[in-house]
Amino acid sequence: MDYKRRFFIYSPLILALLIICIIIFLNMGYGSSPKVYVYRFNRLLTAVLIGSLLSISGCMLQASLRNPLVDHYILGIGGGALFSTYLYLLIAPYTIYGRLLSSVAGGLGALALTLSVAEYMGGSDVIYVLTGIGVSTALSGLSILLSYFIVVKNPYAMHILLGSLVLASGAWIPILTALLVFNAIIYIVISKPLNAIMIGDDYSYQLGYNPRFYRLLSVIVAGTTSSIVVSCCGLIGFIGLVTPHISRFLLGTSDNRLVMPLSGLLGALILLLADNMSRLVLVSQVGEVPVGAIASVIGAPFFIIILLKRVRGG
């Protein structure tokens, strides 16, 4: 690979990383009290970790299912994780790992339901979307009903429903960091097999990769990862849908060895910017707006454009 090609490929990654560092530096609020400093650091680092994890999960789901219209939100993983988290908070004594495990169980259960129904109905791109939206809507509705009972004993639980970084704390940082490291290891293992799967299962077999194994592995990892994110900060949609498309456009390739790292950085950057808008721009007018709402405003039009192009065969 010549130097110009390398510069073209790696410059978006370097630029995204540089912008993230600048935003973190500008937002640290040097000279503030130690408590404010620690809270800001935890919140900024949480945004970076969550944005990266959601984007990498989106890449895995889109590549393994060969469907550019999906992410954890569309497939119902987020709705399932949210519902099971609320159910746990309502009926069980609170521990952070109990909350985490209940979220994973709900997210993977919802994912299994979506994939099973979609495959039974034909498994087209649009069928996956419609089935996932149906499952997600039902579970999100149940979560809203549960929230009325939960806020009586835990008013802050409403932030999980809306997708917010208000409750960011140091307790989640080691979990999210370990999860990102685990995803990085899995990325090394599955990025090349996912490239083959995107072309076709027959081609994957020819290269010595079992598509069923790698598809199942990537779906479970993506579902578990996004469920843990929901357990931490609530439902933040469309980040995992948008960033893989932007990465492919900037890189001019669908090679997951390059798309996944750039998607992770772009996810961190977008969530940092959305959180800044929530915390700094809008707070003087209407108070702090949940970052999940801002992410949806950014991502929903993008999703509609992709859907229309897909339906029309563009």
C-alpha positions as CSV (number, residue, x, y, z in Angstrom):
1,M,0.0,0.0,0.0
2,D,1.5,3.4,-1.0
3,Y,1.9,6.3,1.4
4,K,-0.9,8.4,-0.2
5,R,-3.4,5.5,0.2
6,R,-2.3,5.0,3.8
7,F,-2.7,8.7,4.5
8,F,-6.2,8.7,2.9
9,I,-7.3,5.7,5.0
10,Y,-5.8,6.6,8.4
11,S,-6.3,10.4,8.4
12,P,-10.0,10.2,9.4
13,L,-9.1,8.0,12.4
14,I,-6.4,10.4,13.5
15,L,-8.6,13.5,13.0
16,A,-11.5,11.9,14.9
17,L,-9.2,11.0,17.8
18,L,-7.6,14.4,17.9
19,I,-11.1,16.1,18.0
20,I,-12.1,13.8,20.8
21,C,-9.0,14.8,22.8
22,I,-9.7,18.5,22.2
23,I,-13.3,18.2,23.3
24,I,-12.4,16.4,26.5
25,F,-9.6,18.9,27.3
26,L,-12.0,21.9,26.8
27,N,-14.7,20.3,28.9
28,M,-12.7,19.3,31.9
29,G,-13.2,22.7,33.6
30,Y,-9.8,23.2,35.1
31,G,-10.0,25.2,38.3
32,S,-13.3,23.7,39.4
33,S,-13.8,21.9,42.7
34,P,-12.5,18.4,42.9
35,K,-16.0,16.9,42.9
36,V,-17.0,18.8,39.8
37,Y,-13.7,17.8,38.1
38,V,-14.3,14.1,38.9
39,Y,-17.9,14.2,37.7
40,R,-17.0,15.8,34.4
41,F,-14.2,13.4,33.8
42,N,-16.5,10.4,34.5
43,R,-19.2,11.8,32.3
44,L,-16.8,12.6,29.4
45,L,-15.1,9.2,29.6
46,T,-18.5,7.4,29.9
47,A,-19.7,9.2,26.7
48,V,-16.5,8.1,24.8
49,L,-16.8,4.5,26.0
50,I,-20.6,4.3,25.3
51,G,-20.4,5.9,21.9
52,S,-17.6,3.6,20.8
53,L,-19.3,0.5,22.1
54,L,-22.6,1.3,20.4
55,S,-20.9,2.0,17.1
56,I,-18.8,-1.2,17.1
57,S,-21.9,-3.2,18.0
58,G,-23.7,-1.5,15.0
59,C,-20.9,-2.6,12.7
60,M,-21.0,-6.2,13.9
61,L,-24.8,-6.4,13.5
62,Q,-24.8,-4.8,10.0
63,A,-21.9,-7.0,8.8
64,S,-23.0,-10.3,10.3
65,L,-26.7,-9.9,9.2
66,R,-25.7,-8.3,5.9
67,N,-28.3,-5.6,6.6
68,P,-27.3,-1.9,6.7
69,L,-30.6,-0.9,8.3
70,V,-30.0,-2.4,11.7
71,D,-28.5,-1.5,15.1
72,H,-29.3,-2.4,18.7
73,Y,-32.2,0.0,18.7
74,I,-33.8,-1.2,15.5
75,L,-33.5,-4.9,16.4
76,G,-35.2,-4.5,19.8
77,I,-32.1,-5.2,21.9
78,G,-32.4,-1.8,23.6
79,G,-36.1,-2.2,24.3
80,G,-35.5,-5.6,25.8
81,A,-32.6,-4.5,27.9
82,L,-34.5,-1.5,29.2
83,F,-37.5,-3.6,30.1
84,S,-35.5,-6.2,32.0
85,T,-33.5,-3.5,33.8
86,Y,-36.7,-1.8,35.0
87,L,-38.1,-5.2,36.0
88,Y,-35.0,-5.9,38.0
89,L,-35.1,-2.5,39.7
90,L,-38.7,-3.1,40.7
91,I,-38.5,-6.6,42.2
92,A,-35.0,-7.3,43.3
93,P,-32.4,-5.9,45.7
94,Y,-30.1,-3.5,43.8
95,T,-26.6,-4.5,42.9
96,I,-24.7,-3.2,39.8
97,Y,-24.0,-6.7,38.5
98,G,-27.6,-7.9,39.0
99,R,-28.7,-4.9,37.0
100,L,-26.2,-5.7,34.3
101,L,-27.0,-9.4,34.0
102,S,-30.8,-8.7,33.9
103,S,-30.2,-6.2,31.1
104,V,-28.1,-8.7,29.1
105,A,-30.8,-11.4,29.5
106,G,-33.5,-9.0,28.3
107,G,-31.5,-7.7,25.4
108,L,-30.5,-11.1,24.1
109,G,-34.0,-12.4,24.6
110,A,-35.5,-9.6,22.5
111,L,-32.8,-10.1,19.8
112,A,-33.6,-13.8,19.6
113,L,-37.3,-13.0,19.3
114,T,-36.7,-10.4,16.5
115,L,-34.3,-12.6,14.5
116,S,-36.6,-15.7,14.8
117,V,-39.7,-13.8,13.7
118,A,-37.9,-12.0,10.9
119,E,-36.4,-15.2,9.5
120,Y,-39.8,-16.9,9.7
121,M,-41.3,-14.1,7.6
122,G,-38.6,-14.2,4.9
123,G,-35.6,-12.4,6.4
124,S,-35.5,-9.4,4.0
125,D,-34.0,-6.1,5.1
126,V,-37.4,-4.4,5.6
127,I,-38.8,-7.4,7.5
128,Y,-35.9,-7.2,10.0
129,V,-36.6,-3.5,10.5
130,L,-40.4,-3.9,10.9
131,T,-40.1,-6.9,13.3
132,G,-37.4,-5.1,15.3
133,I,-39.5,-2.0,15.6
134,G,-42.5,-4.0,16.6
135,V,-40.6,-5.8,19.4
136,S,-38.9,-2.6,20.5
137,T,-42.1,-0.7,20.6
138,A,-43.9,-3.3,22.7
139,L,-41.0,-3.6,25.2
140,S,-40.5,0.1,25.4
141,G,-44.2,0.6,26.1
142,L,-44.0,-1.9,29.0
143,S,-40.9,-0.1,30.3
144,I,-42.8,3.2,30.4
145,L,-45.6,1.5,32.4
146,L,-43.0,0.1,34.8
147,S,-41.3,3.5,35.2
148,Y,-44.4,4.8,36.9
149,F,-43.9,2.3,39.7
150,I,-40.2,2.6,39.9
151,V,-39.9,6.4,40.2
152,V,-41.7,6.2,43.5
153,K,-38.8,4.6,45.1
154,N,-36.0,5.7,42.7
155,P,-36.7,9.0,41.0
156,Y,-33.5,8.9,39.0
157,A,-34.6,5.7,37.2
158,M,-36.4,8.0,34.7
159,H,-33.0,8.9,33.3
160,I,-32.5,5.3,32.1
161,L,-35.7,5.5,30.1
162,L,-34.7,8.7,28.4
163,G,-31.0,7.8,27.7
164,S,-29.0,10.2,29.8
165,L,-25.4,10.7,31.0
166,V,-26.5,12.6,34.1
167,L,-25.9,9.6,36.4
168,A,-22.4,8.9,35.0
169,S,-20.2,7.6,37.7
170,G,-16.8,6.0,38.3
171,A,-18.5,2.7,39.2
172,W,-19.3,2.0,35.5
173,I,-16.0,3.0,34.1
174,P,-14.1,-0.2,34.8
175,I,-17.0,-2.3,33.4
176,L,-17.3,-0.2,30.2
177,T,-13.5,-0.1,29.7
178,A,-13.2,-3.9,30.1
179,L,-16.1,-4.3,27.7
180,L,-14.3,-2.1,25.1
181,V,-11.1,-4.1,25.5
182,F,-13.0,-7.3,25.0
183,N,-14.7,-5.9,21.9
184,A,-11.2,-4.9,20.5
185,I,-10.1,-8.5,21.0
186,I,-13.2,-9.9,19.3
187,Y,-12.7,-7.3,16.5
188,I,-9.2,-8.8,15.7
189,V,-10.8,-12.3,15.5
190,I,-13.9,-11.6,13.5
191,S,-13.2,-8.6,11.2
192,K,-11.8,-10.7,8.3
193,P,-14.5,-13.4,8.6
194,L,-17.2,-10.7,8.6
195,N,-15.7,-9.3,5.4
196,A,-16.2,-12.7,3.8
197,I,-19.7,-13.1,5.3
198,M,-20.7,-9.8,3.7
199,I,-19.9,-11.2,0.3
200,G,-21.8,-14.5,0.9
201,D,-21.8,-17.6,3.0
202,D,-20.4,-19.8,0.2
203,Y,-17.4,-17.4,-0.2
204,S,-16.9,-17.5,3.6
205,Y,-16.8,-21.3,3.5
206,Q,-14.3,-21.2,0.7
207,L,-12.0,-19.1,2.8
208,G,-12.3,-21.5,5.7
209,Y,-14.7,-19.4,7.9
210,N,-17.8,-21.0,9.3
211,P,-20.4,-18.2,8.7
212,R,-22.8,-19.6,11.3
213,F,-20.2,-19.5,14.0
214,Y,-18.9,-16.1,13.3
215,R,-22.4,-14.7,12.7
216,L,-23.6,-16.1,16.1
217,L,-20.5,-14.9,17.8
218,S,-20.8,-11.3,16.5
219,V,-24.5,-11.1,17.2
220,I,-24.1,-12.3,20.8
221,V,-21.2,-10.0,21.4
222,A,-23.0,-7.0,19.9
223,G,-26.2,-7.8,21.8
224,T,-24.4,-8.2,25.1
225,T,-22.4,-5.1,24.6
226,S,-25.4,-2.8,23.7
227,S,-27.5,-4.3,26.5
228,I,-24.8,-3.4,29.1
229,V,-24.7,0.1,27.7
230,V,-28.5,0.4,28.1
231,S,-28.2,-0.9,31.7
232,C,-25.6,1.9,32.3
233,C,-27.2,5.0,30.8
234,G,-30.5,4.0,29.1
235,L,-31.7,3.8,25.5
236,I,-29.5,5.8,23.1
237,G,-30.6,5.0,19.6
238,F,-29.2,5.4,16.1
239,I,-25.5,6.0,17.0
240,G,-24.8,2.4,16.0
241,L,-26.7,2.8,12.8
242,V,-25.2,6.1,11.6
243,T,-21.5,5.7,12.3
244,P,-20.8,2.6,10.2
245,H,-22.3,4.3,7.1
246,I,-20.3,7.5,7.7
247,S,-17.1,5.4,8.2
248,R,-17.7,3.5,4.9
249,F,-18.2,6.8,3.1
250,L,-15.1,8.4,4.5
251,L,-12.9,5.4,3.9
252,G,-14.3,4.4,0.6
253,T,-14.4,0.8,1.6
254,S,-16.6,-1.7,3.6
255,D,-13.5,-3.5,5.0
256,N,-14.4,-4.1,8.7
257,R,-10.8,-4.0,9.7
258,L,-10.9,-0.2,9.0
259,V,-14.6,0.5,9.4
260,M,-14.9,-0.7,13.0
261,P,-12.1,1.4,14.5
262,L,-13.3,4.6,12.7
263,S,-16.9,3.9,13.7
264,G,-15.9,3.5,17.3
265,L,-14.1,6.9,17.2
266,L,-17.0,8.6,15.3
267,G,-19.5,7.2,17.8
268,A,-17.5,8.6,20.7
269,L,-17.2,12.0,18.9
270,I,-20.9,12.2,18.1
271,L,-22.0,11.3,21.6
272,L,-19.6,13.8,23.1
273,L,-21.0,16.5,20.8
274,A,-24.6,15.5,21.6
275,D,-23.8,15.6,25.3
276,N,-22.2,19.0,25.0
277,M,-25.3,20.3,23.2
278,S,-27.5,18.8,26.0
279,R,-25.3,20.1,28.8
280,L,-24.1,23.4,27.5
281,V,-26.2,24.7,24.7
282,L,-29.8,23.9,25.7
283,V,-29.5,23.9,29.5
284,S,-30.1,27.7,29.8
285,Q,-33.3,27.5,27.7
286,V,-35.1,24.3,28.7
287,G,-32.8,22.5,31.1
288,E,-30.6,19.5,30.3
289,V,-32.2,17.5,27.5
290,P,-31.5,13.7,27.5
291,V,-28.7,12.8,25.1
292,G,-30.8,9.9,23.8
293,A,-33.3,12.4,22.5
294,I,-30.6,14.4,20.7
295,A,-29.1,11.3,19.2
296,S,-32.5,10.3,17.9
297,V,-33.1,13.7,16.3
298,I,-29.7,13.3,14.5
299,G,-30.1,9.7,13.5
300,A,-33.8,9.3,12.6
301,P,-33.6,11.3,9.4
302,F,-30.5,9.4,8.4
303,F,-32.3,6.1,8.9
304,I,-35.2,7.2,6.8
305,I,-32.9,8.2,3.9
306,I,-31.1,4.8,4.1
307,L,-34.5,3.0,4.3
308,L,-35.9,4.8,1.2
309,K,-32.7,4.0,-0.8
310,R,-32.9,0.4,0.3
311,V,-36.5,0.0,-0.6
312,R,-36.0,1.7,-4.0
313,G,-33.0,-0.5,-4.7
314,G,-30.6,2.5,-4.7
